[in-house]
Amino acid sequence: MSSNRNVVLATEEIYHIFNRGVERREIFTDKWEYRRALGTMNYYRFLEPPIRYSKYIILEEKRRIQLLNALLTSQLQVDILAFCLMPNHFHLLLKQTANAGISRFVSKSCDSYSKYFNIKHDRVGPLFQGPFKAVRVESEEQLIHLSRYIHLNPISSFLIKEAELDSYSWSSLPEYLAPQGNTLSNPTFIGGLFKSPTGYRDFIHNQIDYAQKMECIKHLAFEEKE
């Protein structure tokens, strides 16, 4: 899986990354698959993991902890600023921190997850719809609005209710609202632009009605081509 060839993925730049299941099929069908995808992303965000993730997760616990602790002090190839996994697609907000980091991260994460999914469901062939899409973030305003768009995805798509948004397990929003160590995302990068986690929460929730209306209009007005 490669990047959109029209977009140059430069180190120290930030990009919105998106892809969906081939033929818009579901790529996450239960909580174990979501957890597997997050574990894969957590592993391959580092520049030089010593073994494949599929080998890592079957190590003895002591060895697995040792390897993870070593990774946590090593160089990242991407800084995950925000993410959201949905039943048939995903959104990532990534800062590239090593040359070719985004392409390598997405390729290894998606390839690893695809192999797991295909074995589990006794299927063959691609799981994702071609090359991932990438859009460079050009301003701070664009950055914070993209983070809101990503975090609102479960509710703008009517997957969950508003009361469930803050605890949606497959996005980085819970990490933004209750920051703690060793999270998959880096919530301080964007969250630090607000006075507090509560301020960021208000920023998200103030647009819920609008986001849902735009989703309805999109489906009424035109047929998505991608």
Backbone bond lengths (Angstrom), bond angles and torsions (degrees), N, CA, C in turn:
res aa  C-N    CA-C-N  psi(-1)  N-CA   C-N-CA  omega(-1)  CA-C   N-CA-C  phi
1 M - - - 1.459 - - 1.519 108.96 -
2 S 1.313 116.77 126.25 1.461 120.88 -176.55 1.518 109.86 -116.10
3 S 1.295 115.26 173.93 1.454 119.80 179.77 1.515 110.49 -85.03
4 N 1.325 115.14 167.99 1.453 121.10 172.16 1.528 107.73 -61.77
5 R 1.332 118.03 118.59 1.466 121.44 -172.46 1.526 112.72 -67.78
6 N 1.323 117.42 -15.45 1.460 119.95 -179.52 1.526 112.36 -81.21
7 V 1.311 117.33 -8.49 1.457 121.53 -178.00 1.524 109.27 -115.14
8 V 1.330 116.32 122.94 1.463 121.06 175.75 1.523 108.21 -82.03
9 L 1.322 116.73 123.79 1.461 121.47 -178.77 1.524 108.77 -94.14
10 A 1.322 115.86 99.73 1.462 122.05 -173.00 1.525 111.17 -98.34
11 T 1.309 115.85 144.48 1.458 121.59 178.27 1.526 110.38 -66.23
12 E 1.339 114.86 139.63 1.464 125.31 -177.77 1.531 112.89 77.48
13 E 1.312 117.75 2.63 1.466 121.30 174.48 1.527 109.35 -98.34
14 I 1.338 115.53 161.19 1.467 122.32 -176.90 1.526 109.18 -113.70
15 Y 1.337 116.27 140.31 1.458 121.20 -176.14 1.529 110.79 -137.57
16 H 1.331 114.24 145.01 1.463 121.51 168.80 1.524 106.93 -90.63
17 I 1.324 116.26 120.72 1.462 123.11 -177.57 1.528 108.65 -111.96
18 F 1.333 115.60 135.84 1.468 120.28 -177.60 1.523 110.05 -142.87
19 N 1.322 115.84 142.01 1.464 120.68 167.23 1.521 108.78 -157.10
20 R 1.332 115.10 162.18 1.460 120.90 -179.89 1.524 109.46 -135.41
21 G 1.333 114.69 171.31 1.449 120.43 178.76 1.518 111.84 -68.05
22 V 1.333 115.84 147.60 1.455 120.36 176.93 1.530 108.57 -58.87
23 E 1.330 115.81 137.49 1.463 122.43 -176.25 1.530 111.47 56.44
24 R 1.338 115.42 25.66 1.464 123.09 179.97 1.525 113.18 58.63
25 R 1.299 116.22 25.75 1.457 120.56 -179.99 1.524 110.55 -72.44
26 E 1.316 116.67 160.36 1.456 120.99 175.92 1.525 109.78 -68.22
27 I 1.310 115.41 134.78 1.463 120.61 176.64 1.530 111.56 -110.26
28 F 1.331 115.96 -12.52 1.464 121.44 174.59 1.524 107.27 -130.09
29 T 1.331 117.10 115.08 1.466 120.30 -174.74 1.525 113.39 -112.46
30 D 1.331 117.47 -9.79 1.460 120.04 176.39 1.529 109.10 -157.26
31 K 1.328 115.89 172.84 1.469 120.01 -174.85 1.521 112.05 -64.44
32 W 1.329 117.78 -27.67 1.462 120.43 -179.18 1.524 110.59 -68.55
33 E 1.322 116.07 -34.81 1.464 119.52 178.89 1.522 110.94 -71.94
34 Y 1.328 117.37 -39.91 1.465 119.82 174.13 1.530 110.20 -59.60
35 R 1.319 116.34 -45.30 1.462 120.24 -178.85 1.525 111.28 -64.24
36 R 1.325 116.24 -38.58 1.465 119.60 178.22 1.526 110.24 -62.73
37 A 1.341 116.73 -43.51 1.459 120.39 -179.88 1.527 111.29 -63.06
38 L 1.326 117.07 -43.54 1.465 120.19 179.41 1.528 111.13 -65.42
39 G 1.326 116.40 -39.88 1.459 119.68 177.07 1.519 112.11 -62.78
40 T 1.324 115.72 -39.74 1.460 120.90 178.40 1.522 110.82 -63.85
41 M 1.339 116.63 -44.75 1.461 120.94 178.65 1.523 111.10 -63.18
42 N 1.322 116.14 -41.63 1.457 120.47 -179.62 1.530 111.12 -61.38
43 Y 1.303 116.61 -35.25 1.465 122.45 -178.13 1.524 111.76 -76.29
44 Y 1.318 116.67 -47.01 1.466 120.13 -173.15 1.527 114.17 -85.49
45 R 1.332 117.70 0.03 1.470 117.75 173.99 1.532 110.82 -70.46
46 F 1.321 116.47 -18.23 1.467 121.09 177.40 1.523 110.11 -82.92
47 L 1.317 115.23 149.70 1.463 120.86 -171.72 1.526 113.29 -67.88
48 E 1.332 117.34 -40.75 1.462 118.82 -172.19 1.532 112.50 -135.20
49 P 1.326 118.35 65.17 1.468 118.28 172.80 1.526 109.24 -62.98
50 P 1.326 118.24 136.70 1.469 120.50 -170.28 1.526 115.10 -75.15
51 I 1.334 117.36 -24.34 1.464 120.82 -179.67 1.523 109.11 -138.35
52 R 1.321 116.76 166.45 1.461 120.56 177.93 1.521 110.20 -65.47
53 Y 1.336 116.43 152.50 1.466 120.56 -179.13 1.523 111.09 -61.33
54 S 1.320 117.15 -38.14 1.466 120.71 -179.88 1.528 111.49 -61.19
55 K 1.326 117.11 -29.40 1.464 121.48 176.03 1.527 110.97 -81.54
56 Y 1.325 114.99 -37.39 1.466 120.71 -178.69 1.528 111.74 -59.80
57 I 1.332 117.26 -44.53 1.471 119.59 -172.81 1.521 113.39 -73.24
58 I 1.330 118.17 -10.94 1.465 118.97 177.58 1.534 111.92 -102.80
59 L 1.324 116.54 5.65 1.463 120.00 175.08 1.525 110.52 -68.29
60 E 1.310 117.30 158.55 1.456 120.75 171.28 1.528 108.88 -60.45
61 E 1.318 116.10 148.29 1.466 120.61 -173.22 1.528 112.36 -55.15
62 K 1.325 117.51 -43.69 1.462 120.47 -178.35 1.519 111.10 -60.19
63 R 1.334 116.45 -44.81 1.468 120.67 -179.73 1.521 110.78 -68.00
64 R 1.329 116.33 -36.77 1.464 120.72 179.73 1.529 110.52 -64.40
65 I 1.319 116.86 -42.52 1.467 121.22 178.91 1.527 110.50 -64.76
66 Q 1.324 116.59 -41.65 1.467 120.59 178.36 1.526 111.09 -60.12
67 L 1.317 115.51 -45.02 1.462 120.10 -178.38 1.526 110.71 -65.84
68 L 1.342 116.14 -42.21 1.464 119.70 -179.99 1.520 110.98 -64.85
69 N 1.324 117.67 -42.34 1.464 120.60 178.78 1.525 111.30 -61.07
70 A 1.332 116.18 -36.84 1.468 119.79 176.88 1.521 110.65 -66.95
71 L 1.319 116.76 -40.71 1.462 120.29 178.93 1.525 111.34 -63.34
72 L 1.328 117.02 -38.74 1.463 121.10 -176.28 1.524 112.67 -64.01
73 T 1.318 117.03 -17.88 1.467 120.56 177.12 1.528 111.80 -104.01
74 S 1.330 117.15 6.04 1.463 120.98 -178.14 1.527 110.78 -100.39
75 Q 1.318 116.26 177.09 1.466 121.71 -175.69 1.521 111.76 -75.40
76 L 1.324 115.16 138.67 1.461 121.37 172.43 1.524 109.47 -83.74
77 Q 1.334 116.57 148.75 1.463 119.21 168.95 1.528 110.75 -98.47
78 V 1.338 115.76 -21.22 1.464 120.97 171.26 1.519 108.87 -141.18
79 D 1.312 115.87 146.28 1.457 122.76 170.97 1.522 105.66 -104.28
80 I 1.329 116.95 116.56 1.464 121.17 -177.51 1.523 108.11 -84.22
81 L 1.322 116.47 107.14 1.463 121.31 -176.68 1.518 111.81 -85.36
82 A 1.315 117.63 -30.81 1.465 122.25 176.97 1.520 108.01 -162.81
83 F 1.330 115.47 154.02 1.461 119.34 176.96 1.521 109.90 -154.56
84 C 1.318 115.33 157.68 1.457 121.13 172.08 1.522 108.34 -153.66
85 L 1.315 115.78 124.70 1.458 121.88 175.10 1.520 108.32 -102.19
86 M 1.327 115.78 130.00 1.458 123.19 178.81 1.527 108.29 -119.28
87 P 1.336 117.93 165.12 1.470 118.53 -175.78 1.523 114.82 -52.12
88 N 1.349 117.90 -37.81 1.472 118.07 -176.93 1.525 114.37 -123.79
89 H 1.325 117.92 11.20 1.464 119.57 177.69 1.529 110.42 -161.43
90 F 1.334 115.47 173.08 1.463 119.45 176.56 1.523 110.16 -143.09
91 H 1.328 115.21 153.71 1.462 123.85 173.86 1.526 108.31 -124.19
92 L 1.327 116.18 137.04 1.459 122.12 175.49 1.521 109.06 -132.73
93 L 1.306 116.69 143.29 1.458 122.57 171.62 1.524 105.55 -116.77
94 L 1.339 116.04 107.63 1.459 121.40 -169.39 1.519 112.07 -120.97
95 K 1.328 115.35 138.33 1.455 121.51 167.60 1.524 107.22 -103.56
96 Q 1.327 116.68 123.01 1.462 120.04 179.23 1.523 109.36 -78.41
97 T 1.329 116.60 125.49 1.465 120.79 -176.60 1.527 112.97 -115.80
98 A 1.334 117.34 0.67 1.470 122.33 175.22 1.519 107.71 -146.83
99 N 1.310 117.03 150.73 1.463 120.62 -179.16 1.527 111.16 -54.65
100 A 1.333 115.53 130.52 1.474 122.89 -179.52 1.523 112.51 63.70
101 G 1.324 116.38 17.73 1.463 120.61 -175.06 1.516 114.29 -61.54
102 I 1.337 117.13 -44.09 1.464 119.47 -177.55 1.521 111.07 -65.73
103 S 1.322 117.12 -48.31 1.465 120.11 179.90 1.520 111.31 -59.09
104 R 1.334 116.26 -42.65 1.465 120.39 -178.80 1.529 110.69 -67.71
105 F 1.329 116.45 -43.05 1.465 121.27 -179.90 1.521 111.35 -62.19
106 V 1.330 116.91 -50.25 1.465 119.99 -178.08 1.522 110.64 -65.08
107 S 1.321 116.45 -42.34 1.464 120.23 -179.64 1.525 111.55 -60.82
108 K 1.331 116.83 -50.38 1.461 119.94 -177.45 1.527 111.50 -67.49
109 S 1.325 116.75 -40.83 1.465 120.12 -179.62 1.522 111.14 -64.69
110 C 1.327 116.49 -47.70 1.466 120.38 -177.27 1.522 111.67 -70.78
111 D 1.314 117.25 -39.42 1.466 119.62 178.46 1.527 110.83 -63.70
112 S 1.323 116.37 -44.47 1.460 120.71 179.74 1.525 110.81 -62.53
113 Y 1.339 115.70 -46.31 1.465 118.73 -179.15 1.526 111.42 -66.56
114 S 1.330 117.39 -39.33 1.468 121.12 -179.73 1.524 111.28 -60.42
115 K 1.333 116.39 -42.34 1.468 119.76 179.33 1.523 110.44 -63.02
116 Y 1.327 116.44 -43.49 1.468 121.15 177.27 1.524 110.57 -60.31
117 F 1.336 117.05 -48.60 1.462 122.23 -177.27 1.525 110.76 -63.14
118 N 1.322 116.93 -44.54 1.464 120.51 -177.66 1.525 112.01 -65.32
119 I 1.314 117.13 -39.96 1.464 119.85 176.86 1.527 110.10 -64.75
120 K 1.316 116.24 -44.74 1.463 120.67 -178.14 1.520 111.87 -62.17
121 H 1.341 116.62 -39.62 1.469 120.80 -175.08 1.527 112.95 -101.41
122 D 1.320 116.76 8.98 1.465 121.74 177.92 1.532 111.23 51.98
123 R 1.334 114.80 52.89 1.457 119.93 179.58 1.527 109.22 -129.24
124 V 1.323 115.75 165.85 1.459 121.33 176.88 1.519 108.64 -130.49
125 G 1.325 116.00 163.35 1.455 120.62 176.11 1.511 113.24 97.34
126 P 1.333 116.37 174.97 1.468 121.64 -178.07 1.524 111.77 -62.22
127 L 1.312 115.67 145.37 1.461 121.40 175.12 1.520 111.11 -99.97
128 F 1.336 116.48 -31.10 1.459 120.89 -176.40 1.525 111.26 -104.63
129 Q 1.322 115.28 155.32 1.458 122.98 -174.65 1.524 110.87 -83.23
130 G 1.317 117.05 80.43 1.456 121.15 172.91 1.513 113.85 64.71
131 P 1.346 116.68 -159.31 1.467 121.46 -179.33 1.525 111.88 -61.69
132 F 1.325 115.88 144.24 1.461 118.45 176.58 1.526 109.77 -70.65
133 K 1.320 115.99 154.36 1.464 122.36 177.33 1.527 108.60 -91.44
134 A 1.317 116.16 143.01 1.465 121.22 -179.49 1.520 109.96 -138.11
135 V 1.324 116.13 132.41 1.467 122.35 176.78 1.522 108.01 -128.60
136 R 1.320 116.93 126.02 1.470 120.47 -179.73 1.522 110.47 -75.27
137 V 1.314 115.48 137.61 1.460 121.97 176.91 1.520 108.28 -86.54
138 E 1.324 116.74 124.51 1.463 120.81 -171.37 1.521 114.50 -108.77
139 S 1.329 117.72 -6.19 1.465 118.87 -179.00 1.522 109.94 -154.05
140 E 1.326 115.43 161.12 1.457 120.75 177.00 1.521 110.60 -63.18
141 E 1.326 116.92 -39.21 1.462 120.60 179.05 1.528 110.87 -61.62
142 Q 1.333 116.25 -45.00 1.457 120.17 177.82 1.527 110.42 -61.08
143 L 1.318 116.58 -39.25 1.457 121.96 -178.55 1.525 111.76 -60.66
144 I 1.325 116.86 -50.13 1.462 118.47 -175.96 1.528 111.33 -71.34
145 H 1.327 117.40 -33.40 1.463 119.11 178.23 1.525 111.01 -71.86
146 L 1.325 117.41 -34.15 1.463 120.13 174.98 1.522 110.79 -64.99
147 S 1.322 116.66 -40.07 1.463 119.01 178.60 1.525 110.11 -62.44
148 R 1.324 116.72 -38.63 1.469 119.81 177.71 1.524 110.81 -66.44
149 Y 1.324 116.33 -44.66 1.463 120.39 178.41 1.530 110.66 -57.20
150 I 1.325 116.56 -44.42 1.464 120.95 -179.44 1.521 110.89 -64.95
151 H 1.319 117.06 -45.70 1.460 120.11 -177.59 1.526 112.82 -71.31
152 L 1.328 117.41 -23.88 1.466 120.48 178.00 1.522 112.96 -85.00
153 N 1.316 117.81 -7.15 1.468 120.55 -174.96 1.528 114.59 -52.37
154 P 1.331 119.46 -43.95 1.469 118.46 -178.59 1.524 113.52 -63.62
155 I 1.326 116.47 -31.01 1.462 118.47 -177.71 1.523 112.12 -92.36
156 S 1.337 117.90 -33.09 1.467 119.35 177.06 1.522 110.65 -68.39
157 S 1.335 116.90 -24.79 1.468 121.71 176.10 1.526 112.00 -90.18
158 F 1.336 116.53 4.40 1.465 122.61 177.77 1.530 112.24 61.62
159 L 1.320 115.96 31.13 1.460 120.57 176.56 1.525 111.06 -79.62
160 I 1.339 116.06 -35.42 1.460 121.89 -179.40 1.523 109.40 -135.32
161 K 1.331 116.14 172.94 1.457 121.99 176.19 1.533 109.73 -95.41
162 E 1.326 115.67 163.75 1.463 120.00 -176.51 1.524 112.01 -56.88
163 A 1.327 117.08 -38.89 1.462 120.35 -177.95 1.527 112.73 -63.72
164 E 1.328 116.91 -18.68 1.463 121.22 -177.96 1.528 113.21 -95.48
165 L 1.326 117.05 -9.06 1.461 120.28 -171.50 1.523 112.78 -61.81
166 D 1.333 117.51 -45.83 1.466 120.84 -174.50 1.525 112.75 -63.87
167 S 1.320 116.99 -21.70 1.467 120.33 -177.84 1.525 112.50 -112.89
168 Y 1.329 117.26 14.80 1.466 119.86 178.23 1.526 108.62 -62.64
169 S 1.310 116.20 114.11 1.466 121.46 -167.37 1.519 114.78 -70.85
170 W 1.335 116.95 -17.38 1.465 119.57 -171.31 1.522 112.22 -104.83
171 S 1.323 116.04 22.21 1.462 120.95 172.49 1.521 108.73 -132.48
172 S 1.318 115.38 170.20 1.466 120.53 -179.90 1.520 112.64 -84.01
173 L 1.328 119.02 -3.22 1.464 120.01 -176.85 1.529 112.62 -57.45
174 P 1.336 120.78 -44.98 1.468 118.74 177.57 1.528 113.12 -57.51
175 E 1.332 117.59 -31.31 1.465 120.73 178.28 1.527 110.85 -72.04
176 Y 1.317 117.70 -29.96 1.463 122.11 176.27 1.523 110.79 -70.89
177 L 1.320 116.96 -39.39 1.461 120.71 -172.79 1.522 112.57 -82.98
178 A 1.328 117.58 -21.99 1.467 121.58 177.23 1.526 108.58 -138.29
179 P 1.340 117.05 70.91 1.471 120.97 -175.30 1.525 112.31 -59.00
180 Q 1.336 115.09 137.80 1.458 120.98 175.71 1.519 108.69 -152.98
181 G 1.318 117.01 173.45 1.454 120.53 -175.61 1.516 113.77 -71.55
182 N 1.334 115.85 157.62 1.465 123.20 173.57 1.528 113.71 55.94
183 T 1.326 115.89 45.05 1.453 120.22 174.67 1.527 109.49 -88.78
184 L 1.334 116.00 159.71 1.460 120.15 177.58 1.522 110.62 -67.35
185 S 1.322 115.95 -42.85 1.465 119.78 179.11 1.522 110.65 -92.28
186 N 1.323 115.13 169.28 1.461 122.54 174.75 1.529 107.42 -110.42
187 P 1.339 117.75 84.54 1.459 120.18 -173.39 1.521 114.44 -70.66
188 T 1.329 117.93 -17.12 1.463 119.49 -177.07 1.529 112.06 -74.32
189 F 1.330 117.70 -23.20 1.462 120.83 -177.45 1.525 110.53 -61.64
190 I 1.323 116.95 -48.19 1.467 121.51 178.67 1.522 110.60 -95.05
191 G 1.326 116.59 -40.69 1.462 119.79 -179.40 1.514 112.55 -59.67
192 G 1.344 116.93 -28.73 1.454 120.91 179.00 1.514 113.99 -67.83
193 L 1.334 117.04 -12.18 1.461 121.13 177.03 1.526 111.58 -80.88
194 F 1.334 116.29 -5.55 1.459 121.98 178.79 1.525 109.26 -114.67
195 K 1.321 116.86 158.32 1.459 121.00 -176.13 1.523 112.29 -66.48
196 S 1.335 116.64 -29.20 1.461 120.53 -176.59 1.521 109.14 -163.52
197 P 1.338 117.72 165.53 1.466 119.64 173.30 1.524 112.35 -56.47
198 T 1.333 116.66 -33.22 1.465 119.90 177.65 1.521 111.02 -64.37
199 G 1.331 116.41 -38.57 1.460 119.99 177.39 1.517 111.68 -62.83
200 Y 1.334 116.26 -39.50 1.468 119.28 177.71 1.522 110.10 -68.34
201 R 1.322 117.01 -39.49 1.469 120.15 178.43 1.526 110.53 -59.91
202 D 1.323 116.73 -44.03 1.468 120.29 178.51 1.523 110.57 -61.52
203 F 1.320 116.81 -40.90 1.465 122.18 177.96 1.528 110.70 -58.17
204 I 1.329 116.77 -40.45 1.462 121.45 178.84 1.524 110.81 -70.06
205 H 1.304 116.58 -52.93 1.466 120.66 -171.36 1.520 113.14 -69.89
206 N 1.311 117.88 -24.41 1.464 120.07 -179.60 1.521 113.31 -66.57
207 Q 1.335 117.25 -14.57 1.464 120.35 -177.27 1.526 113.52 -110.45
208 I 1.309 118.38 9.66 1.470 120.25 -174.89 1.520 112.17 -62.52
209 D 1.325 117.82 -49.05 1.471 120.20 -178.91 1.517 111.09 -60.68
210 Y 1.321 116.42 -43.32 1.467 120.66 -179.83 1.524 110.59 -63.09
211 A 1.328 116.86 -43.71 1.464 120.70 -178.68 1.519 111.17 -62.13
212 Q 1.325 116.98 -40.24 1.463 119.93 179.52 1.524 111.34 -68.45
213 K 1.331 116.56 -38.24 1.468 119.68 178.19 1.524 110.79 -64.53
214 M 1.325 117.09 -41.38 1.461 120.44 179.46 1.527 111.00 -64.57
215 E 1.320 116.82 -36.07 1.465 120.10 178.19 1.528 110.35 -65.32
216 C 1.329 116.52 -41.75 1.467 120.31 178.17 1.525 110.73 -63.64
217 I 1.316 116.71 -45.14 1.468 120.86 -179.28 1.521 110.38 -63.34
218 K 1.323 117.05 -39.67 1.465 120.68 -179.53 1.517 110.65 -58.83
219 H 1.315 116.41 -44.09 1.461 119.20 -177.51 1.527 111.53 -74.51
220 L 1.320 117.72 -27.39 1.461 120.54 178.14 1.517 112.25 -79.52
221 A 1.315 116.76 -34.54 1.460 120.89 -169.69 1.516 113.89 -86.74
222 F 1.316 117.99 -34.57 1.459 118.98 -177.74 1.512 110.64 -155.25
223 E 1.291 114.70 162.00 1.455 121.52 178.18 1.515 107.99 -95.84
224 E 1.326 117.26 125.36 1.466 120.46 179.44 1.523 109.35 -60.46
225 K 1.309 115.80 134.89 1.457 120.47 -177.40 1.516 113.16 -94.17
226 E 1.328 116.42 -18.84 1.463 118.58 -176.59 1.516 110.46 -95.32
